[in-house]
């Protein structure tokens, strides 16, 4: 009896399952519509149909062509690359290691030289000399004399700021198993003679010490009572404090100042350089009061300006052109959108062509997304009958509105775009049409499509992107509209299922109450039946008892 009473629930559950199946299908359709909308919008991307590719760059060079650059061949012959101007300061900024030849007070660990001396051994004429960083320079000279038994003597020349080695025969320095860098730090190397000296002066500026104690040969005097001064580079003021700023700090401040130069200290040549951050024949101006820091750094007065060079080149055999930069763009050669950054001199021919590969990729994605929607709509709304007469209906076959969506999409894809007066007005014009007997698009004539993209890319652009009527525009808009309708239908079905769930719950409550009533009645009946059976048995026993005689 209860199973019969549950029949309405069974029907409601079947309806709910049908709704859920439709929601699942509509959700899948929503994803495909979103893909179609995205693919349609990709065809409307700025510059897609004007994009250009460039090939033929030489080693170390790079080139680019902006959208709309005239396709063709461009031969650049670069005869000179642009270089940056630089101002080279005077060498010998640092004070010499000592003012006399007596270097007994100079400890290796504290020498103001480019490379710190390491402890260990080095070789002179095959003899091992051992040094510690606590040794004085005079101690090392004595060790060389002792190790070579007087065959080689060493001395410091305060005039040249160099170490001089004198031998009784050719001096041979170093060995593969030396563990100290003393010879390299002192710029000593073999020259095939019996008299060897450091290849350059030894003393350098202390980069991390305050300027007042940085071992500068010239004192900085053009400062106020607090040790503060300033100078200008290319008109930019740069201040410093000799008591707190180091040369490293000053170099960083110059490089970040906006003066357009890069400052550097050459520890080998013991000099400062200022290099323009831009190439070309551009000047570098510096200014400071006499006795200032720039003077102590050898940059003023004097200093040597090494002029930068402009790039020189020809385009397609024309007149020689110049550029302050190695990036040769329309501002110097006149070809709008074309730019070559030359990495070396020589000739290179750039081939600028329409970038059909990216266009074709976006068109293929559009076709795939369009077909994805169409095939899904057909399969989900189709009604078929097999050879035995069995009818099979798609999950959404009863939804006439959804069936109309596919028809409308086909019409939009097939129609000509209004307002176009060229030879390209519809998909068929570029070799795209429907597969015979289907609702799916395909590239029927690939050569025709390639030719259209190569030679008439502007017209193809109009086909897809003309405002409000371009094919990509109308399909993207329609996809968005039916996506919203699709979402609404899902909501209706989900709301219906929620209502069915409430109906089932109500019926279940009623059936539970009915079950309790029926069970109570059944128990009462059994109890009454049991009581009657007991009474019947008692009566039977009473009338069947034997009489006494």
ZANUPA-576435 format. One record per atom (N, C-alpha, C): residue in one letter; x, z, y. Coordinates in steps of 0.2 Angstrom, whole numbers, plus 5000, padded with zeros to 4 digits. Layout:
BEGIN
aXZY
...
end
This chain:
BEGIN
x500450004994
x500050005000
x500450005006
x501050045006
x501450045012
x501849975013
x502049945008
x502349885008
x501849835011
x501249835010
x500749785013
x500749805020
x500749865022
x500649885029
x501249865033
x501849855030
x502449835033
x502449755034
x502049725032
x502049645033
x502149625041
x501849665045
x501949645052
x502649655055
x502949705052
x503649715054
x504149665051
x503949635045
x504349585042
x504349525046
x503749505049
x503649445053
x504049455060
x503949515062
x504349535069
x505049525068
x505349555062
x506049545061
x506249475060
x505849435057
x506049365056
x506049325063
x505549345067
x505649315074
x506249345078
x506449405077
x506949435080
x507649395078
x507649385072
x508249355069
x508349275072
x507749245072
x507749175075
x507949185082
x507749225086
x507949235093
x508749245094
x508949295089
x509649305089
x510149245088
x509849205083
x510249145081
x510249095087
x509649095091
x509649055097
x510149075102
x510149145103
x510649175108
x511349155106
x511549155100
x512249145098
x512349065099
x511849025098
x511948955099
x512048945107
x511648975111
x511648965118
x512348995121
x512549045118
x513249075120
x513749025119
x513748995113
x514248945112
x514248885117
x513548865118
x513448815123
x513748825130
x513648895131
x513848915138
x514648905139
x514948925133
x515748915133
x515948845134
x515548795131
x515748725131
x515548695138
x514948725141
x514848705148
x515348725153
x515548785152
x516148815156
x516748765156
x516948745150
x517548705149
x517448635152
x516748605152
x516648545155
x516648555163
x516448605165
x516448625172
x517148625175
x517648665171
x518348665173
x518648605173
x518548565167
x518848495167
x518648445172
x518048455174
x517748415180
x518048435186
x518148495188
x518448525194
x519248505194
x519548505188
x520248485188
x520348415190
x519848365189
x519848295192
x519848295199
x519648345202
x519548345210
x520148385213
x520648405209
x521248435212
x521548395217
x521748425223
x522048385228
x522748355226
x522848295227
x523448255226
x523448235218
x522948245214
x523048225207
x523148145207
x522748105210
x522748035210
x523248005215
x523648045218
x524148025223
x524848045221
x524848085215
x525448115213
x526048055211
x526648075212
x527148025211
x527748055207
x528048015202
x528648035198
x529248005201
x529848035200
x530448005203
x530948015197
x531247955196
x531847955191
x532447925194
x533047935190
x533647895193
x534147935196
x533948005197
x534448045201
x535148055197
x535648055201
x536348065198
x536448135197
x537048145193
x537148215191
x537248255197
x536948315197
x536948365202
x536448355208
x536148295207
x535648285213
x534948295210
x534448305215
x533748315213
x533348275219
x532748255217
x532348215221
x531648235220
x531248215225
x530448225224
x530148175229
x529548165227
x529148115230
x528448145231
x528248155237
x527548185239
x527048135237
x526448165236
x525848125235
x525748065240
x525648005238
x525547955242
x526147915244
x526747945242
x527447905243
x527347835240
x527547785244
x527547715242
x527947705236
x527647685230
x528047675224
x528547615225
x529147625222
x529647575222
x530347595221
x530847555222
x531447575220
x531847585227
x532247645227
x532647665233
x533347675231
x533847645234
x534547655232
x534847685238
x535147745236
x535447785241
x536247785239
x536647765244
x537347765243
x537647815248
x537847875245
x538147925249
x538847925249
x539147915255
x539847915256
x540147975258
x539748025261
x540048085263
x539548145263
x539648195260
x539248255259
x539248295265
x538748325267
x538748375273
x539148445271
x539548465275
x539848535274
x539748575279
x539848645278
x539648695283
x540348705288
x540248715294
x540748735298
x540948805297
x541548825298
x541848895298
x542348905303
x542348975305
x542848995309
x543349035305
x543949015305
x544449055301
x544849095306
x544849165305
x545249205309
x545949205307
x546349235311
x547049235310
x547249285304
x547749265300
x547949305295
x548349365297
x548549415293
x548949465294
x548549525298
x547849535296
x547449585300
x547749655298
x547949665292
x548149735290
x548849755293
x548949815294
x549549835296
x550049835289
x550649825290
x551149815285
x551149885281
x551349885274
x551349945270
x551849995274
x552349975277
x552750025280
x553149985286
x553350025291
x553749995296
x554449985295
x554750025290
x555450015288
x555449995281
x556049995278
x556149975271
x556050035267
x556050095270
x555950155266
x555250165264
x555150155257
x554450165255
x554350225250
x554850275251
x554850325246
x554150365247
x553850355253
x553250395254
x552550365252
x552650305249
x552050265247
x551950275240
x551350305238
x551250315231
x550750255229
x550950235223
x550550175220
x549850185220
x549550245219
x548850245219
x548550235226
x548950245231
x548650245238
x548850185242
x549150135239
x549350075242
x548750035245
x548750015251
x548149975254
x548349895252
x548249885246
x548349815243
x547749785240
x547649725238
x547049695236
x546849715229
x547349735224
x547249755218
x547549825217
x547249875214
x547549935213
x547949925207
x548549965208
x549049965202
x548850005197
x548949985190
x548750025185
x549450045181
x549350105178
x549950135175
x550050095168
x550750095166
x550850065160
x551550035161
x551649975157
x552349945157
x552349875160
x552849855163
x552949785164
x553649765163
x553849695162
x554449675160
x554849635165
x555549655166
x555949615170
x556549595166
x556749535166
x557249505162
x557249535155
x556749545152
x556649565145
x556749645144
x556749675150
x556849755150
x556149785152
x555949835149
x555349865150
x555449925156
x554949915160
x554949965166
x554250005165
x554350065165
x553750105165
x553550135171
x552850135173
x552650155180
x552050205179
x551950255183
x551350295184
x551050285191
x550450295191
x550150285198
x550350335203
x550650395200
x550850445205
x551550425207
x551950375205
x552550355207
x552550325214
x553050335218
x553150305224
x553350235223
x553350185228
x553550115227
x554350125226
x554650165230
x555350175229
x555550195222
x555150235219
x555250255212
x555250195207
x554850155209
x554750085204
x555350045205
x555650045212
x556250005213
x556850035209
x556850095209
x557450125205
x557350115198
x556750115195
x556650105188
x556850035186
x556649985191
x556849915189
x557649915189
x557949945194
x558749945194
x559049975188
x558650035185
x558950065180
x558850025173
x558250005172
x558049965166
x558449905165
x558649865171
x559049805171
x559849815171
x559949885172
x560649905173
x560949875179
x560649865184
x560849845190
x560849765191
x560549735186
x560549655186
x560049635191
x559549675192
x558949655197
x558849715201
x558849705208
x558749755213
x558049735217
x557749785219
x557049775222
x557149815229
x556749785234
x556749815241
x556149785244
x555849825249
x555349805253
x555549785260
x555249725262
x555449695269
x554849705273
x554949755278
x554449775283
x554249715288
x554649665288
x554549615293
x554049565290
x554149545283
x553649505280
x553149535276
x553149605275
x552749645271
x552749615264
x553349605261
x553349575255
x553949615251
x553849615244
x554449645240
x554849585238
x555549605239
x556049555237
x556449575231
x556549535226
x556949545220
x557549505221
x558149535219
x558749505220
x559149515213
x559349455210
x559649465203
x560349435203
x560749445198
x561349415197
x561349345193
x560749335191
x560549265188
x559849255188
x559549205185
x558849185186
x558449245184
x557949265188
x557549325186
x556949305182
x556749335177
x556249315172
x555749375172
x555149365175
x554649425176
x554049415171
x553849475168
x553249485164
x553349465157
x552849495153
x552849475145
x552149485143
x551949455138
x551249455135
x551049515134
x551449565132
x551249635130
x551349685136
x551349665142
x551349705148
x550749745148
x550749805150
x550049845150
x549949865158
x550449855162
x550249875169
x550249805173
x549849805178
x549749745182
x550249745188
x550749785188
x551149795194
x551349725197
x551649685193
x551949625195
x551349575199
x550749575196
x550249535199
x549949565205
x549949635205
x549649665211
x550149655217
x550849655215
x551349645221
x551449575222
x551049525219
x551149455220
x551749425218
x552049455213
x552749435211
x552649385205
x552949325205
x552949285199
x553649245199
x553749215193
x554349175192
x554349115196
x554949095199
x555049035202
x555749005200
x556049025195
x556648995192
x557249005196
x557249055200
x557849075204
x558049145203
x558549165207
x558849235206
x558549275212
x558149245216
x557849285222
x557149265222
x556749325221
x556049315220
x555749365225
x555149335229
x554849385234
x554049375233
x553649415235
x552949415235
x552749355238
x552249325235
x551949255237
x551549265244
x551349315245
x551049325252
x551149405254
x550949415260
x551049485262
x550549535258
x550749595257
x550449635252
x549849675255
x549949695261
x549449745264
x548749715265
x548249745264
x547549725266
x547149775269
x546649755272
x546149805276
x545849845271
x545649905272
x545349945267
x544549935269
x544249905264
x543549875265
x543049935266
x543149985263
x542650045263
x542750105267
x543350095270
x543550155275
x543250135282
x543150195286
x542950185293
x543450135296
x543150095301
x543550045304
x544150075308
x544150135310
x544650165314
x545250185309
x545050185302
x545650205298
x545650155292
x545450095294
x545450035289
x546049995288
x546650025291
x547349995291
x547349925295
x546949925300
x546949865304
x547649865308
x547949805309
x548649805313
x548449815320
x547949795323
x547749805330
x547249855331
x547349895335
x546849955337
x546249925340
x545649945339
x545049925343
x544949975349
x545049945355
x544949995361
x544349975365
x544049925364
x543449905369
x542849935366
x542850005366
x542250045363
x542150105368
x541550135368
x541450185373
x541750255370
x541550305373
x541850375371
x541650395364
x541050365362
x540850385355
x541050335350
x541550285352
x541750235347
x541350175345
x540850165350
x540350115349
x540550055353
x540449995350
x540549935353
x540149885351
x540149825353
x539749765351
x540049695353
x539849645349
x540049575350
x539449535349
x539549465350
x538949425349
x539249365345
x538849345340
x538949285336
x538349235337
x538449175339
x537949125341
x537349155345
x537549205350
x537149235354
x536749295352
x536949315345
x536549375343
x537049435343
x536749485346
x537149545347
x537249585341
x537849615340
x537949655334
x538349715336
x538149775335
x538449835337
x538849865331
x539349905332
x539749945327
x539950005330
x540150055325
x540450115327
x541050125323
x541650125326
x542250125323
x542350185318
x542050235320
x542150305316
x541650305310
x541150265310
x540750275304
x540650205300
x540650155303
x540550085300
x541250065297
x541150035290
x541750005287
x541649935288
x542249895286
x542149825286
x541649795281
x541549825276
x541049805271
x540349815274
x540249865278
x539549875281
x539549825287
x540049815291
x540049765296
x539849695293
x540149675288
x540049605285
x539349605283
x539049655280
x538349655278
x537949645284
x538049685289
x537649675295
x537649605299
x538249575299
x538349515301
x537849465297
x537949465291
x537549425286
x536849425287
x536649485289
x535849495289
x535649495296
x536049475301
x535849485308
x535449425311
x535449375307
x535049315310
x535549265314
x536149285314
x536649235318
x536749175314
x536549165308
x536549105304
x537249095301
x537649145301
x538349135298
x538449185292
x538949175288
x539049215282
x539849245283
x539849305284
x540549335285
x540849355279
x541549345278
x541849365272
x542649385274
x542949425270
x543649445271
x543949425265
x544549385266
x544949355261
x545549405260
x545549435254
x546049485253
x546749455251
x546749385249
x547349355248
x547749335254
x547349305258
x547649275265
x547549335270
x547249385269
x547149445274
x546849415280
x546249385280
x545949365286
x545149355285
x544849355290
x544149355291
x543849285292
x543349265289
x543049195290
x542249205291
x542049165296
x541349155297
x541149085295
x540649075291
x540449015289
x539649005290
x539548945293
x538848935295
x538448925288
x537848955289
x537348955283
x537048885282
x537048845287
x536848775287
x537348725288
x537348675284
x537848625284
x537748585290
x538248535291
x538248495297
x538748515302
x538848465307
x539348475312
x539048525318
x538948585316
x538648635320
x539148685322
x539148705329
x539748755331
x539548825329
x540048865330
x540048945329
x540348975335
x539949005339
x540249045345
x540249115344
x540849145347
x540849215346
x541149245353
x540949305355
x541149325361
x541149405361
x541649435364
x541749505364
x542349525370
x542249575372
x542749605377
x543449605374
x543949595378
x544649605376
x544749675373
x545049675367
x545249745364
x544649765359
x544149715358
x543649725354
x543749715346
x543249725342
x543349725335
x543549645333
x543249595336
x543349535334
x544049515335
x544349535340
x545049525342
x545449555336
x545349615334
x545749655329
x545649615322
x545049575321
x544949545315
x545149475316
x545549455321
x545849385322
x545349335323
x544749345325
x544249295327
x544249275334
x544449315338
x544449305346
x545049345349
x545449325353
x545349255355
x545649205350
x545549145350
x545849095345
x545349095339
x545649105334
x545349085327
x545249005327
x545248985321
x545248915320
x544548885318
x544248845322
x543548815320
x543648755316
x543448755310
x543448705305
x542748665306
x542748615309
x542048585310
x541748565303
x541048565303
x540748545297
x540648465298
x540448435292
x540348365292
x539648355291
x539348295294
x538748275292
x538748225286
x538148225282
x538148185277
x538048115280
x538348065276
x538347995278
x538047955272
x537547905273
x537347875268
x536947805270
x536847765266
x536347705267
x535847705262
x535247675264
x534647665260
x534547595259
x534547575253
x534447505251
x534847455255
x535447475256
x535947435259
x535947425267
x535547465270
x535447465277
x536047495281
x535847515287
x536447545292
x536547615289
x537147635291
x537347705289
x536947755293
x536647805289
x536247855292
x536647925291
x536547965296
x536848035295
x536348085295
x536548145292
x536048205291
x536448265291
x536248315295
x536648385295
x536548415288
x536048395284
x535948425277
x536048375272
x536248395266
x536248355260
x535548335257
x535048365260
x534348345258
x534148295263
x534148235260
x533948175264
x533248165264
x532848175269
x532148165269
x531848115274
x531248115275
x530948065279
x531148065286
x531348125288
x531648135295
x532248095297
x532648085292
x533248045293
x533247975290
x532847965285
x532847895282
x532147855283
x531647895285
x530947865287
x530447845281
x530647865275
x530147845269
x529747915268
x529147905271
x528747965270
x528647995263
x528748055263
x528648095256
x529248095252
x529748055253
x530348045248
x530848095251
x531148125246
x531748175248
x532248175242
x532848165244
x533448165239
x533948225241
x534048265237
x534648315238
x535248295235
x535748265238
x536348235235
x536848295233
x537048285227
x537548335224
x538248305224
x538348245225
x538948205225
x538948145229
x539548115231
x539548055234
x539447995228
x539247935230
x539147885226
x538447855227
x538247805222
x537647775223
x537147795217
x536547805219
x535947815214
x535347785216
x534947755212
x534347715213
x533747755210
x533347775215
x532747815213
x532147775212
x531847785206
x531247745205
x530647785206
x530247775211
x529647815213
x529047775210
x528647815206
x528047775202
x527447825202
x526847795202
x526247835201
x526347875195
x526147945195
x526247985190
x525547985185
x525547925181
x524947915177
x524847965172
x525347995170
x525348045164
x524848105165
x524948135171
x524548195173
x523848175174
x523748115177
x523048085178
x522748075172
x523048045167
x522748035160
x522648095157
x523048145157
x522948205154
x522348245156
x522148235163
x521548275165
x520948235163
x521048165163
x520448125161
x520248135154
x520748135150
x520648155142
x520348215141
x520548265145
x520248335145
x519548335147
x519348295152
x518648285154
x518248255148
x518548195145
x518148165140
x518048215134
x518548255132
x518448295127
x517948355128
x517948375134
x517448435136
x516748405136
x516648345139
x516048305139
x515748295132
x516248275128
x515948265121
x515848325117
x516148385119
x516048445116
x515348465117
x515148455123
x514448475125
x513948435122
x514048365122
x513548325119
x513548335111
x514048335108
x514048345100
x513648415099
x513748465103
x513448525101
x512748525102
x512548495108
x511848485109
x511448445104
x511748395102
x511448355097
x511348395090
x511948425088
x511848465081
x511348515082
x511348555087
x510848615088
x510148595089
x510048535091
x509348515092
x509048465087
x509548435083
x509348385078
x508848405073
x508348365071
x507948375065
x508048315060
x508248335054
x508348285049
x507948295043
x507848235039
x507548235033
x507948205028
x508048235022
x508448205017
x508048165013
x508348135007
x508048085003
x507448114999
x507448174999
x506848204995
x506348235000
x506448215006
x505848235011
x505948305014
x506548335012
x506648405015
x506848395022
x506448435026
x506548435034
x507048495036
x507548475039
x508048525042
x508048525050
x507848575053
x507848575060
x508448625063
x508748595068
x509248635072
x508948695075
x509448745076
x509248805079
x508848805085
x509048755089
x508748745096
x508248685096
x508048655090
x507648595090
x507048605094
x506748665094
x506048665098
x506148675105
x506748675108
x506848695115
x506948625119
x506448595121
x506448535125
x506848535131
x506848585134
x507248595140
x508048575139
x508248605133
x508948595132
x509148525130
x508648495126
x508748425124
x508748385130
x508448395136
x508448355142
x509148365145
x509548415144
x510148425147
x510648375145
x510648365138
x511148305136
x510948245139
x510248225139
x510048165142
x510248155149
x510248205153
x510448205160
x511148195161
x511548225157
x512248225157
x512448145155
x512148115150
x512348055149
x512148005155
x511648015158
x511447975164
x511947985169
x512148045171
x512648055176
x513348015174
x513548025168
x514147985166
x514147915166
x513547885165
x513447815164
x513347785171
x513047815176
x512847795182
x513447775187
x513347725191
x513847705196
x513847755202
x514447765205
x514447815210
x514247775217
x513747795220
x513547765226
x514047765232
x514047705236
x514447705242
x515147675241
x515347665234
x515947635233
x515947555233
x516347525237
x516347455238
x516947415235
x517347455231
x517847415227
x517647395220
x518147375216
x517947355209
x517847415205
x518047475207
x517947535202
x517347575205
x516847575202
x516247605204
x515947655198
x516147645192
x515847685186
x516447685181
x516347735176
x516847745171
x517047675167
x516547635166
x516647575163
x517147535166
x517247545173
x517647505177
x518447515176
x518547575173
x519247595171
x519347605164
x518847565160
x518947565153
x518647625148
x518247665151
x517947715148
x517147705147
x516947715141
x516247705140
x516047745134
x515347735132
x515147775126
x515247745120
x515447785115
x515547755108
x514847725106
x514847675102
x514247635100
x513847685096
x513247695098
x512747735094
x512847805095
x513247825100
x513347905100
x513247915108
x513247985109
x513248005116
x513948025118
x514448005115
x515148025116
x515547975120
x515947995125
x516347955128
x517047935125
x517347885126
x517947865123
x518347815128
x518947815127
x519347765131
x519347695127
x518947655129
x518847595125
x519447545126
x519647545132
x520147495134
x520747535138
x521247555134
x521747595137
x522247565142
x522347495141
x522747455145
x522347455152
x521647445152
x521247445158
x521347505162
x521347565158
x521347625162
x522047635165
x522547615161
x523247625164
x523347585170
x523047525170
x523147475176
x522747505182
x522247535180
x521847565186
x522147625189
x522447665185
x522847725187
x523447705191
x523747655188
x524447625191
x524347595198
x523847545198
x523747505204
x523247515208
x522747555206
x522147575210
x521947645210
x522447685210
x522347765209
x521947785215
x521947755221
x521547785226
x520847765225
x520647715222
x519947695220
x519747745214
x520147755210
x520047805204
x519847875207
x520247895212
x520147955216
x519447955219
x519247905222
x518547895225
x518047905219
x518147875214
x517647875208
x517547945206
x518047985206
x517948055203
x517748105209
x518048095215
x518048145220
x517648135226
x517348075227
x516948065233
x516448125234
x516448155240
x516048215241
x515348205239
x515048245235
x514348255234
x514148195229
x514448145228
x514248095224
x514748075218
x515448095219
x515948075214
x515748105207
x515948065202
x515748085196
x515948155194
x516548175195
x516748245193
x516348295197
x516248275203
x515848325208
x515148335205
x514748285203
x514048285201
x514048325194
x514548305190
x514548335183
x514748405183
x515148425188
x515348495188
x514748535191
x514448505196
x513848545199
x513248545194
x513148495190
x512648495185
x512748545179
x513448545178
x513648595172
x513548665175
x513648675181
x513548745184
x512848765184
x512448715185
x511648725186
x511448745179
x511548705174
x511248715167
x511648775164
x512248795166
x512548855164
x512048915166
x511848915172
x511448965175
x510748965171
x510448905169
x509848905165
x509948935158
x510548915156
x510748935149
x510749015149
x511049045154
x511049115154
x510349145155
x509949115159
x509249135159
x508949135153
x508949085149
x508649075142
x508949135138
x509549145138
x509849205134
x509549265136
x509449275142
x509149345144
x508349345142
x508049295142
x507349295140
x507349315132
x507749285128
x507749295121
x507949365120
x508449395124
x508649455123
x508149505125
x507849495130
x507249535132
x506749535127
x506549475124
x506049475119
x506249515113
x506849515111
x507149555105
x507049625107
x507249645113
x507149715114
x506449735114
x505949695116
x505249715115
x505049715108
x505249665104
x505149675097
x505449735093
x505949755096
x506249815093
x505849875094
x505549875100
x505049935102
x504449925098
x504149865097
x503549855093
x503749885086
x504249865083
x504449885076
x504449955076
x504749985081
x504850065081
x504150095081
x503650065085
x503050095086
x502650085079
x502750035076
x502350025069
x502650065064
x503350075064
x503650125059
x503350195060
x503250215067
x503050285068
x502350285065
x501950235066
x501250235064
x501250235056
x501650195053
x501650195046
x501850265043
x502350295047
x502550365044
x502050415045
x501650415050
x501050455050
x500550445045
x500450375044
x499950355038
x500250385032
x500850375031
x501150395024
x501050475023
x501150505028
x501050585028
x500350595026
x499850565030
x499150575028
x499050565021
x499250505019
x499050485012
x499450525007
x500050555008
x500350595003
x500050665003
x499750685009
x499350755009
x498750745005
x498350685006
x497750675002
x497950674995
x498450634993
x498650624986
x498750694983
x499150734986
x499350804984
x498650844983
x498250844988
x497650874988
x497150854982
x497150784980
x496850764975
x497150784968
x497750784968
x498050804962
x497950884961
x497950924966
x497750994965
x497051004963
x496650964966
x495950974964
x495850944957
x496150894955
x496150864948
x496350924943
x496950954945
x497251004941
x496751064940
x496351084945
x495951134945
x495351114940
x495051054941
x494551034937
x494751034930
x495351014928
x495551004921
x495551074919
x495751124923
x495851194920
x495151224919
x494651204923
x493951234922
x493651194916
x493751134915
x493551094909
x493751124903
x494451144903
x494751174897
x494451244895
x494251274901
x494051344900
x493351334897
x492951294899
x492251284897
x492251254890
x492751214888
x492751184881
x492951244877
x493351284879
x493551344874
x492951394873
x492551394879
x492051444878
x491451424874
x491351354874
x490751334869
x490951314862
x491651314861
x491851294855
x492051354851
x491951424853
x492151484850
x491651494844
x491851514838
x491451524832
x490951584833
x490351584831
x489851634832
x489951694826
x489851754827
x489851804823
x489251814819
x489251824812
x488651844808
x488751914805
end
